[in-house]
Amino acid sequence: MRTVEFHKELPWIISASDDQTIRLWNWQNRGIVAILTGHSHYVMCATFHSEDTLIASCSLDMTVRVWDFFKLKEKVMNK
């Protein structure tokens, strides 16, 4: 695991790691919310946008990706 960050409102933690994934965790129930895949090398950093439902990640594959978790948030919060 390279980085970990708490969401400011949701009970979520985001992690970036060498297995080329970004993982969203729920710290309240200790479960995985989602695993984001798409990078082809170590993910060095992932962070939540301060206002929108976006995640930015960067990787040693020389890419920066932006992920929108709006639908995921709606799905999880409506359970």
mmCIF file of the C-alpha atoms, coordinates in Angstrom:
data_MODEL
# 
_entry.id   MODEL 
# 
loop_
_atom_site.group_PDB 
_atom_site.id 
_atom_site.type_symbol 
_atom_site.label_atom_id 
_atom_site.label_alt_id 
_atom_site.label_comp_id 
_atom_site.label_asym_id 
_atom_site.label_entity_id 
_atom_site.label_seq_id 
_atom_site.pdbx_PDB_ins_code 
_atom_site.Cartn_x 
_atom_site.Cartn_y 
_atom_site.Cartn_z 
_atom_site.occupancy 
_atom_site.B_iso_or_equiv 
_atom_site.pdbx_formal_charge 
_atom_site.auth_seq_id 
_atom_site.auth_comp_id 
_atom_site.auth_asym_id 
_atom_site.auth_atom_id 
_atom_site.pdbx_PDB_model_num 
ATOM 1  C CA . MET A 1 1  ? 0.000   0.000  0.000   1.00 0.00 ? 1  MET A CA 1 
ATOM 2  C CA . ARG A 1 2  ? 1.405   3.350  -1.048  1.00 0.00 ? 2  ARG A CA 1 
ATOM 3  C CA . THR A 1 3  ? -1.143  5.885  0.232   1.00 0.00 ? 3  THR A CA 1 
ATOM 4  C CA . VAL A 1 4  ? -4.263  5.965  2.366   1.00 0.00 ? 4  VAL A CA 1 
ATOM 5  C CA . GLU A 1 5  ? -6.768  8.791  2.738   1.00 0.00 ? 5  GLU A CA 1 
ATOM 6  C CA . PHE A 1 6  ? -10.059 9.255  4.600   1.00 0.00 ? 6  PHE A CA 1 
ATOM 7  C CA . HIS A 1 7  ? -13.070 10.786 2.872   1.00 0.00 ? 7  HIS A CA 1 
ATOM 8  C CA . LYS A 1 8  ? -14.214 13.942 4.657   1.00 0.00 ? 8  LYS A CA 1 
ATOM 9  C CA . GLU A 1 9  ? -17.928 12.928 4.837   1.00 0.00 ? 9  GLU A CA 1 
ATOM 10 C CA . LEU A 1 10 ? -18.375 9.281  3.889   1.00 0.00 ? 10 LEU A CA 1 
ATOM 11 C CA . PRO A 1 11 ? -17.123 6.430  6.074   1.00 0.00 ? 11 PRO A CA 1 
ATOM 12 C CA . TRP A 1 12 ? -14.650 5.540  3.324   1.00 0.00 ? 12 TRP A CA 1 
ATOM 13 C CA . ILE A 1 13 ? -10.902 5.138  3.082   1.00 0.00 ? 13 ILE A CA 1 
ATOM 14 C CA . ILE A 1 14 ? -9.086  5.016  -0.239  1.00 0.00 ? 14 ILE A CA 1 
ATOM 15 C CA . SER A 1 15 ? -5.835  3.139  -0.759  1.00 0.00 ? 15 SER A CA 1 
ATOM 16 C CA . ALA A 1 16 ? -3.379  2.943  -3.641  1.00 0.00 ? 16 ALA A CA 1 
ATOM 17 C CA . SER A 1 17 ? -1.049  -0.003 -3.929  1.00 0.00 ? 17 SER A CA 1 
ATOM 18 C CA . ASP A 1 18 ? 1.523   -1.983 -5.833  1.00 0.00 ? 18 ASP A CA 1 
ATOM 19 C CA . ASP A 1 19 ? -1.072  -4.518 -7.004  1.00 0.00 ? 19 ASP A CA 1 
ATOM 20 C CA . GLN A 1 20 ? -2.167  -1.842 -9.550  1.00 0.00 ? 20 GLN A CA 1 
ATOM 21 C CA . THR A 1 21 ? -5.484  -1.172 -7.804  1.00 0.00 ? 21 THR A CA 1 
ATOM 22 C CA . ILE A 1 22 ? -7.257  1.589  -5.938  1.00 0.00 ? 22 ILE A CA 1 
ATOM 23 C CA . ARG A 1 23 ? -9.457  0.226  -3.176  1.00 0.00 ? 23 ARG A CA 1 
ATOM 24 C CA . LEU A 1 24 ? -12.346 1.903  -1.408  1.00 0.00 ? 24 LEU A CA 1 
ATOM 25 C CA . TRP A 1 25 ? -12.892 0.618  2.111   1.00 0.00 ? 25 TRP A CA 1 
ATOM 26 C CA . ASN A 1 26 ? -15.726 1.241  4.554   1.00 0.00 ? 26 ASN A CA 1 
ATOM 27 C CA . TRP A 1 27 ? -14.107 1.812  7.945   1.00 0.00 ? 27 TRP A CA 1 
ATOM 28 C CA . GLN A 1 28 ? -17.400 1.341  9.780   1.00 0.00 ? 28 GLN A CA 1 
ATOM 29 C CA . ASN A 1 29 ? -18.041 -2.220 8.662   1.00 0.00 ? 29 ASN A CA 1 
ATOM 30 C CA . ARG A 1 30 ? -14.427 -2.984 7.660   1.00 0.00 ? 30 ARG A CA 1 
ATOM 31 C CA . GLY A 1 31 ? -15.484 -4.093 4.195   1.00 0.00 ? 31 GLY A CA 1 
ATOM 32 C CA . ILE A 1 32 ? -14.389 -3.277 0.681   1.00 0.00 ? 32 ILE A CA 1 
ATOM 33 C CA . VAL A 1 33 ? -16.739 -0.940 -1.188  1.00 0.00 ? 33 VAL A CA 1 
ATOM 34 C CA . ALA A 1 34 ? -14.985 -1.255 -4.567  1.00 0.00 ? 34 ALA A CA 1 
ATOM 35 C CA . ILE A 1 35 ? -11.752 -2.157 -6.310  1.00 0.00 ? 35 ILE A CA 1 
ATOM 36 C CA . LEU A 1 36 ? -10.812 0.172  -9.155  1.00 0.00 ? 36 LEU A CA 1 
ATOM 37 C CA . THR A 1 37 ? -8.598  -1.320 -11.861 1.00 0.00 ? 37 THR A CA 1 
ATOM 38 C CA . GLY A 1 38 ? -7.082  0.185  -14.962 1.00 0.00 ? 38 GLY A CA 1 
ATOM 39 C CA . HIS A 1 39 ? -3.487  1.073  -14.176 1.00 0.00 ? 39 HIS A CA 1 
ATOM 40 C CA . SER A 1 40 ? -0.794  -1.215 -15.536 1.00 0.00 ? 40 SER A CA 1 
ATOM 41 C CA . HIS A 1 41 ? 1.914   -0.521 -12.937 1.00 0.00 ? 41 HIS A CA 1 
ATOM 42 C CA . TYR A 1 42 ? 2.159   0.430  -9.241  1.00 0.00 ? 42 TYR A CA 1 
ATOM 43 C CA . VAL A 1 43 ? -0.409  3.031  -8.176  1.00 0.00 ? 43 VAL A CA 1 
ATOM 44 C CA . MET A 1 44 ? 1.594   5.620  -6.297  1.00 0.00 ? 44 MET A CA 1 
ATOM 45 C CA . CYS A 1 45 ? -1.169  7.916  -5.069  1.00 0.00 ? 45 CYS A CA 1 
ATOM 46 C CA . ALA A 1 46 ? -4.948  8.244  -4.935  1.00 0.00 ? 46 ALA A CA 1 
ATOM 47 C CA . THR A 1 47 ? -6.955  11.079 -3.478  1.00 0.00 ? 47 THR A CA 1 
ATOM 48 C CA . PHE A 1 48 ? -10.566 12.170 -3.104  1.00 0.00 ? 48 PHE A CA 1 
ATOM 49 C CA . HIS A 1 49 ? -11.632 15.446 -4.719  1.00 0.00 ? 49 HIS A CA 1 
ATOM 50 C CA . SER A 1 50 ? -12.506 17.954 -2.021  1.00 0.00 ? 50 SER A CA 1 
ATOM 51 C CA . GLU A 1 51 ? -16.030 18.678 -3.354  1.00 0.00 ? 51 GLU A CA 1 
ATOM 52 C CA . ASP A 1 52 ? -17.011 16.346 -6.211  1.00 0.00 ? 52 ASP A CA 1 
ATOM 53 C CA . THR A 1 53 ? -17.470 12.579 -6.354  1.00 0.00 ? 53 THR A CA 1 
ATOM 54 C CA . LEU A 1 54 ? -14.096 12.151 -8.026  1.00 0.00 ? 54 LEU A CA 1 
ATOM 55 C CA . ILE A 1 55 ? -10.924 10.245 -7.281  1.00 0.00 ? 55 ILE A CA 1 
ATOM 56 C CA . ALA A 1 56 ? -7.590  11.059 -8.932  1.00 0.00 ? 56 ALA A CA 1 
ATOM 57 C CA . SER A 1 57 ? -4.848  8.455  -9.132  1.00 0.00 ? 57 SER A CA 1 
ATOM 58 C CA . CYS A 1 58 ? -1.355  8.365  -10.568 1.00 0.00 ? 58 CYS A CA 1 
ATOM 59 C CA . SER A 1 59 ? 0.768   5.393  -11.455 1.00 0.00 ? 59 SER A CA 1 
ATOM 60 C CA . LEU A 1 60 ? 4.221   4.369  -12.583 1.00 0.00 ? 60 LEU A CA 1 
ATOM 61 C CA . ASP A 1 61 ? 2.551   3.461  -15.894 1.00 0.00 ? 61 ASP A CA 1 
ATOM 62 C CA . MET A 1 62 ? 2.893   7.218  -16.530 1.00 0.00 ? 62 MET A CA 1 
ATOM 63 C CA . THR A 1 63 ? -0.847  7.926  -16.383 1.00 0.00 ? 63 THR A CA 1 
ATOM 64 C CA . VAL A 1 64 ? -3.145  9.975  -14.213 1.00 0.00 ? 64 VAL A CA 1 
ATOM 65 C CA . ARG A 1 65 ? -6.715  8.740  -14.041 1.00 0.00 ? 65 ARG A CA 1 
ATOM 66 C CA . VAL A 1 66 ? -9.859  10.406 -12.768 1.00 0.00 ? 66 VAL A CA 1 
ATOM 67 C CA . TRP A 1 67 ? -12.634 8.152  -11.477 1.00 0.00 ? 67 TRP A CA 1 
ATOM 68 C CA . ASP A 1 68 ? -16.204 9.264  -10.810 1.00 0.00 ? 68 ASP A CA 1 
ATOM 69 C CA . PHE A 1 69 ? -17.789 7.367  -7.918  1.00 0.00 ? 69 PHE A CA 1 
ATOM 70 C CA . PHE A 1 70 ? -21.203 9.095  -8.029  1.00 0.00 ? 70 PHE A CA 1 
ATOM 71 C CA . LYS A 1 71 ? -23.151 5.949  -9.025  1.00 0.00 ? 71 LYS A CA 1 
ATOM 72 C CA . LEU A 1 72 ? -21.178 3.826  -6.581  1.00 0.00 ? 72 LEU A CA 1 
ATOM 73 C CA . LYS A 1 73 ? -21.980 6.259  -3.775  1.00 0.00 ? 73 LYS A CA 1 
ATOM 74 C CA . GLU A 1 74 ? -25.682 6.209  -4.671  1.00 0.00 ? 74 GLU A CA 1 
ATOM 75 C CA . LYS A 1 75 ? -25.715 2.404  -4.769  1.00 0.00 ? 75 LYS A CA 1 
ATOM 76 C CA . VAL A 1 76 ? -23.924 1.985  -1.438  1.00 0.00 ? 76 VAL A CA 1 
ATOM 77 C CA . MET A 1 77 ? -25.823 4.710  0.390   1.00 0.00 ? 77 MET A CA 1 
ATOM 78 C CA . ASN A 1 78 ? -29.235 3.403  -0.749  1.00 0.00 ? 78 ASN A CA 1 
ATOM 79 C CA . LYS A 1 79 ? -28.737 -0.104 0.668   1.00 0.00 ? 79 LYS A CA 1 
# 
